[in-house]
Amino acid sequence: MSSFLKQKYILVAVALFSLTSSSVFADMFQPSHSCSKPYKPYQFNHQYEVDNFNEDVRRYKECINDFVEEQNDAVRKHSNAAEEAIDDWNNFVSYELN
């Protein structure tokens, strides 16, 4: 197989993968966090109310951070899967279609 034809196969594969991966393999819904936002009272009457509110804020921030980290991990896994699929195709073209 000529080098030009090999390159053409690779470009077609990458183009097809790019077009189909976002629509066909995409999740059917967009995840959202289930974190509870604390509500700040108009006025604090006691120090324990301030402390409780601050603890609620800390837990809310931690929950949001955990959700973001989880989503970023999923992005990395999906990206790695896509790269592996492209590598599989490229190896197939290079070694099997010669």
N, CA and C atoms as an extended XYZ file, in Angstrom:
294
Properties=species:S:1:pos:R:3:atomname:S:1:resname:S:1:resid:I:1 pbc="F F F"
N         0.848       -1.174        0.000 N   MET     1
C         0.000        0.000        0.000 CA  MET     1
C         0.891        1.233        0.000 C   MET     1
N         0.528        2.193       -0.773 N   SER     2
C         1.353        3.393       -0.878 CA  SER     2
C         1.233        4.252        0.376 C   SER     2
N         2.229        5.062        0.584 N   SER     3
C         2.258        5.952        1.745 CA  SER     3
C         1.091        6.934        1.682 C   SER     3
N         0.782        7.416        0.491 N   PHE     4
C        -0.330        8.360        0.336 CA  PHE     4
C        -1.648        7.716        0.731 C   PHE     4
N        -1.877        6.486        0.297 N   LEU     5
C        -3.114        5.786        0.614 CA  LEU     5
C        -3.214        5.508        2.114 C   LEU     5
N        -2.083        5.189        2.730 N   LYS     6
C        -2.047        4.940        4.171 CA  LYS     6
C        -2.446        6.211        4.937 C   LYS     6
N        -1.884        7.329        4.505 N   GLN     7
C        -2.205        8.598        5.154 CA  GLN     7
C        -3.681        8.940        4.969 C   GLN     7
N        -4.195        8.624        3.801 N   LYS     8
C        -5.600        8.890        3.522 CA  LYS     8
C        -6.489        8.067        4.460 C   LYS     8
N        -6.167        6.792        4.664 N   TYR     9
C        -6.918        5.947        5.589 CA  TYR     9
C        -6.894        6.530        7.004 C   TYR     9
N        -5.741        6.972        7.417 N   ILE    10
C        -5.599        7.528        8.764 CA  ILE    10
C        -6.443        8.786        8.908 C   ILE    10
N        -6.386        9.668        7.944 N   LEU    11
C        -7.167       10.910        8.015 CA  LEU    11
C        -8.670       10.625        8.013 C   LEU    11
N        -9.097        9.701        7.195 N   VAL    12
C       -10.512        9.347        7.155 CA  VAL    12
C       -10.945        8.763        8.496 C   VAL    12
N       -10.137        7.906        9.059 N   ALA    13
C       -10.474        7.295       10.344 CA  ALA    13
C       -10.576        8.338       11.450 C   ALA    13
N        -9.624        9.221       11.501 N   VAL    14
C        -9.643       10.260       12.528 CA  VAL    14
C       -10.867       11.158       12.340 C   VAL    14
N       -11.167       11.509       11.111 N   ALA    15
C       -12.333       12.350       10.843 CA  ALA    15
C       -13.622       11.643       11.253 C   ALA    15
N       -13.765       10.376       10.887 N   LEU    16
C       -14.971        9.630       11.261 CA  LEU    16
C       -15.093        9.489       12.763 C   LEU    16
N       -13.982        9.185       13.403 N   PHE    17
C       -13.998        9.039       14.853 CA  PHE    17
C       -14.394       10.351       15.523 C   PHE    17
N       -13.849       11.445       15.039 N   SER    18
C       -14.149       12.759       15.616 CA  SER    18
C       -15.618       13.104       15.458 C   SER    18
N       -16.189       12.790       14.317 N   LEU    19
C       -17.587       13.121       14.066 CA  LEU    19
C       -18.538       12.252       14.866 C   LEU    19
N       -18.232       10.993       15.002 N   THR    20
C       -19.162       10.089       15.672 CA  THR    20
C       -18.971       10.043       17.174 C   THR    20
N       -17.777       10.268       17.652 N   SER    21
C       -17.544       10.088       19.088 CA  SER    21
C       -18.356       11.063       19.924 C   SER    21
N       -18.515       12.294       19.467 N   SER    22
C       -19.237       13.262       20.283 CA  SER    22
C       -20.741       13.044       20.251 C   SER    22
N       -21.269       12.549       19.148 N   SER    23
C       -22.715       12.396       19.088 CA  SER    23
C       -23.180       10.983       19.436 C   SER    23
N       -22.507        9.979       18.924 N   VAL    24
C       -22.964        8.608       19.137 CA  VAL    24
C       -22.613        8.102       20.526 C   VAL    24
N       -21.431        8.394       20.990 N   PHE    25
C       -20.965        7.840       22.251 CA  PHE    25
C       -21.133        8.785       23.433 C   PHE    25
N       -21.724        9.922       23.215 N   ALA    26
C       -21.875       10.908       24.291 CA  ALA    26
C       -22.900       10.426       25.303 C   ALA    26
N       -22.733       10.894       26.518 N   ASP    27
C       -23.721       10.579       27.543 CA  ASP    27
C       -25.055       11.203       27.161 C   ASP    27
N       -26.113       10.559       27.569 N   MET    28
C       -27.438       11.038       27.211 CA  MET    28
C       -27.883       12.211       28.097 C   MET    28
N       -27.184       12.455       29.165 N   PHE    29
C       -27.537       13.561       30.048 CA  PHE    29
C       -26.275       14.201       30.584 C   PHE    29
N       -26.433       15.411       31.054 N   GLN    30
C       -25.309       16.121       31.650 CA  GLN    30
C       -25.402       15.969       33.161 C   GLN    30
N       -24.375       15.387       33.781 N   PRO    31
C       -24.437       15.213       35.235 CA  PRO    31
C       -24.433       16.564       35.949 C   PRO    31
N       -25.045       16.586       37.089 N   SER    32
C       -24.988       17.780       37.921 CA  SER    32
C       -24.728       17.342       39.362 C   SER    32
N       -24.178       18.231       40.098 N   HIS    33
C       -23.848       17.890       41.489 CA  HIS    33
C       -25.119       17.818       42.326 C   HIS    33
N       -25.015       17.161       43.442 N   SER    34
C       -26.156       17.064       44.358 CA  SER    34
C       -25.799       17.727       45.689 C   SER    34
N       -24.962       18.730       45.605 N   CYS    35
C       -24.501       19.430       46.801 CA  CYS    35
C       -25.564       20.432       47.262 C   CYS    35
N       -25.707       20.550       48.567 N   SER    36
C       -26.686       21.486       49.135 CA  SER    36
C       -26.003       22.793       49.503 C   SER    36
N       -26.460       23.844       48.867 N   LYS    37
C       -25.898       25.166       49.129 CA  LYS    37
C       -26.420       25.685       50.466 C   LYS    37
N       -25.529       26.154       51.319 N   PRO    38
C       -26.004       26.706       52.599 CA  PRO    38
C       -26.623       28.092       52.382 C   PRO    38
N       -27.605       28.396       53.168 N   TYR    39
C       -28.244       29.710       53.097 CA  TYR    39
C       -27.815       30.540       54.290 C   TYR    39
N       -27.334       31.710       53.962 N   LYS    40
C       -26.864       32.607       55.012 CA  LYS    40
C       -28.060       33.363       55.589 C   LYS    40
N       -28.215       33.293       56.901 N   PRO    41
C       -29.322       34.042       57.506 CA  PRO    41
C       -29.089       35.554       57.388 C   PRO    41
N       -30.162       36.273       57.453 N   TYR    42
C       -30.059       37.731       57.390 CA  TYR    42
C       -29.189       38.253       58.521 C   TYR    42
N       -29.306       37.596       59.664 N   GLN    43
C       -28.543       38.018       60.833 CA  GLN    43
C       -28.212       36.792       61.680 C   GLN    43
N       -26.994       36.768       62.208 N   PHE    44
C       -26.592       35.722       63.155 CA  PHE    44
C       -26.850       36.229       64.564 C   PHE    44
N       -27.473       35.382       65.356 N   ASN    45
C       -27.781       35.792       66.729 CA  ASN    45
C       -26.788       35.243       67.745 C   ASN    45
N       -26.103       34.134       67.369 N   HIS    46
C       -25.161       33.506       68.291 CA  HIS    46
C       -23.952       33.013       67.512 C   HIS    46
N       -22.863       32.879       68.250 N   GLN    47
C       -21.630       32.405       67.625 CA  GLN    47
C       -21.793       31.000       67.053 C   GLN    47
N       -22.563       30.144       67.723 N   TYR    48
C       -22.736       28.782       67.204 CA  TYR    48
C       -23.430       28.798       65.837 C   TYR    48
N       -24.276       29.804       65.569 N   GLU    49
C       -24.900       29.926       64.242 CA  GLU    49
C       -23.854       30.265       63.185 C   GLU    49
N       -22.934       31.136       63.547 N   VAL    50
C       -21.831       31.492       62.642 CA  VAL    50
C       -20.981       30.261       62.386 C   VAL    50
N       -20.651       29.530       63.439 N   ASP    51
C       -19.829       28.324       63.304 CA  ASP    51
C       -20.532       27.270       62.443 C   ASP    51
N       -21.822       27.082       62.680 N   ASN    52
C       -22.582       26.119       61.873 CA  ASN    52
C       -22.616       26.521       60.405 C   ASN    52
N       -22.831       27.798       60.157 N   PHE    53
C       -22.860       28.274       58.774 CA  PHE    53
C       -21.499       28.057       58.107 C   PHE    53
N       -20.429       28.410       58.818 N   ASN    54
C       -19.088       28.220       58.256 CA  ASN    54
C       -18.794       26.752       57.965 C   ASN    54
N       -19.260       25.863       58.816 N   GLU    55
C       -19.091       24.426       58.587 CA  GLU    55
C       -19.906       23.974       57.376 C   GLU    55
N       -21.104       24.506       57.221 N   ASP    56
C       -21.924       24.194       56.050 CA  ASP    56
C       -21.257       24.680       54.758 C   ASP    56
N       -20.652       25.838       54.811 N   VAL    57
C       -19.927       26.384       53.653 CA  VAL    57
C       -18.749       25.476       53.306 C   VAL    57
N       -18.016       25.020       54.323 N   ARG    58
C       -16.880       24.133       54.100 CA  ARG    58
C       -17.337       22.821       53.444 C   ARG    58
N       -18.435       22.247       53.965 N   ARG    59
C       -18.956       21.001       53.390 CA  ARG    59
C       -19.436       21.201       51.953 C   ARG    59
N       -20.055       22.338       51.673 N   TYR    60
C       -20.533       22.639       50.316 CA  TYR    60
C       -19.347       22.732       49.351 C   TYR    60
N       -18.315       23.444       49.773 N   LYS    61
C       -17.118       23.578       48.936 CA  LYS    61
C       -16.480       22.219       48.688 C   LYS    61
N       -16.381       21.397       49.716 N   GLU    62
C       -15.793       20.064       49.583 CA  GLU    62
C       -16.621       19.201       48.625 C   GLU    62
N       -17.929       19.293       48.724 N   CYS    63
C       -18.814       18.527       47.843 CA  CYS    63
C       -18.617       18.960       46.385 C   CYS    63
N       -18.567       20.259       46.143 N   ILE    64
C       -18.352       20.776       44.786 CA  ILE    64
C       -16.989       20.329       44.262 C   ILE    64
N       -15.964       20.442       45.094 N   ASN    65
C       -14.625       20.017       44.671 CA  ASN    65
C       -14.589       18.531       44.329 C   ASN    65
N       -15.260       17.706       45.121 N   ASP    66
C       -15.319       16.266       44.848 CA  ASP    66
C       -16.011       15.997       43.518 C   ASP    66
N       -17.105       16.710       43.258 N   PHE    67
C       -17.830       16.537       42.003 CA  PHE    67
C       -16.950       16.929       40.807 C   PHE    67
N       -16.280       18.059       40.911 N   VAL    68
C       -15.414       18.521       39.824 CA  VAL    68
C       -14.283       17.523       39.577 C   VAL    68
N       -13.683       17.021       40.630 N   GLU    69
C       -12.611       16.031       40.498 CA  GLU    69
C       -13.122       14.758       39.820 C   GLU    69
N       -14.309       14.323       40.201 N   GLU    70
C       -14.922       13.135       39.599 CA  GLU    70
C       -15.155       13.346       38.094 C   GLU    70
N       -15.639       14.522       37.723 N   GLN    71
C       -15.888       14.816       36.313 CA  GLN    71
C       -14.580       14.908       35.527 C   GLN    71
N       -13.565       15.509       36.119 N   ASN    72
C       -12.268       15.595       35.446 CA  ASN    72
C       -11.647       14.208       35.259 C   ASN    72
N       -11.833       13.324       36.225 N   ASP    73
C       -11.360       11.939       36.074 CA  ASP    73
C       -12.059       11.258       34.900 C   ASP    73
N       -13.360       11.481       34.773 N   ALA    74
C       -14.117       10.891       33.664 CA  ALA    74
C       -13.623       11.430       32.324 C   ALA    74
N       -13.321       12.721       32.264 N   VAL    75
C       -12.798       13.318       31.032 CA  VAL    75
C       -11.474       12.657       30.655 C   VAL    75
N       -10.604       12.467       31.642 N   ARG    76
C        -9.307       11.834       31.366 CA  ARG    76
C        -9.501       10.408       30.854 C   ARG    76
N       -10.409        9.658       31.477 N   LYS    77
C       -10.656        8.277       31.041 CA  LYS    77
C       -11.194        8.243       29.614 C   LYS    77
N       -12.113        9.119       29.293 N   HIS    78
C       -12.685        9.160       27.942 CA  HIS    78
C       -11.633        9.575       26.923 C   HIS    78
N       -10.817       10.527       27.289 N   SER    79
C        -9.758       10.987       26.388 CA  SER    79
C        -8.754        9.863       26.130 C   SER    79
N        -8.385        9.144       27.182 N   ASN    80
C        -7.456        8.018       27.013 CA  ASN    80
C        -8.064        6.931       26.138 C   ASN    80
N        -9.358        6.660       26.319 N   ALA    81
C       -10.026        5.650       25.494 CA  ALA    81
C       -10.028        6.073       24.027 C   ALA    81
N       -10.279        7.330       23.764 N   ALA    82
C       -10.270        7.833       22.389 CA  ALA    82
C        -8.875        7.723       21.781 C   ALA    82
N        -7.859        8.081       22.545 N   GLU    83
C        -6.482        7.987       22.044 CA  GLU    83
C        -6.103        6.539       21.758 C   GLU    83
N        -6.512        5.624       22.617 N   GLU    84
C        -6.216        4.201       22.388 CA  GLU    84
C        -6.911        3.688       21.133 C   GLU    84
N        -8.137        4.128       20.901 N   ALA    85
C        -8.859        3.711       19.697 CA  ALA    85
C        -8.155        4.225       18.440 C   ALA    85
N        -7.708        5.453       18.480 N   ILE    86
C        -6.980        6.013       17.340 CA  ILE    86
C        -5.674        5.255       17.129 C   ILE    86
N        -4.978        4.935       18.210 N   ASP    87
C        -3.739        4.151       18.097 CA  ASP    87
C        -4.014        2.774       17.501 C   ASP    87
N        -5.113        2.136       17.929 N   ASP    88
C        -5.474        0.830       17.367 CA  ASP    88
C        -5.689        0.941       15.861 C   ASP    88
N        -6.411        1.976       15.449 N   TRP    89
C        -6.655        2.155       14.015 CA  TRP    89
C        -5.347        2.399       13.267 C   TRP    89
N        -4.535        3.281       13.788 N   ASN    90
C        -3.269        3.603       13.122 CA  ASN    90
C        -2.372        2.377       13.017 C   ASN    90
N        -2.322        1.568       14.075 N   ASN    91
C        -1.533        0.337       14.029 CA  ASN    91
C        -2.107       -0.641       13.010 C   ASN    91
N        -3.405       -0.746       12.949 N   PHE    92
C        -4.046       -1.605       11.963 CA  PHE    92
C        -3.663       -1.172       10.555 C   PHE    92
N        -3.766        0.111       10.296 N   VAL    93
C        -3.438        0.630        8.959 CA  VAL    93
C        -1.959        0.393        8.656 C   VAL    93
N        -1.116        0.642        9.628 N   SER    94
C         0.336        0.514        9.401 CA  SER    94
C         0.786       -0.919        9.197 C   SER    94
N         0.216       -1.846        9.975 N   TYR    95
C         0.736       -3.207        9.954 CA  TYR    95
C        -0.131       -4.224        9.198 C   TYR    95
N        -1.427       -3.977        9.106 N   GLU    96
C        -2.306       -4.937        8.470 CA  GLU    96
C        -2.637       -4.598        7.025 C   GLU    96
N        -2.602       -3.344        6.686 N   LEU    97
C        -2.994       -2.925        5.337 CA  LEU    97
C        -1.798       -2.671        4.433 C   LEU    97
N        -0.664       -3.134        4.817 N   ASN    98
C         0.531       -2.978        3.963 CA  ASN    98
C         0.482       -3.945        2.815 C   ASN    98
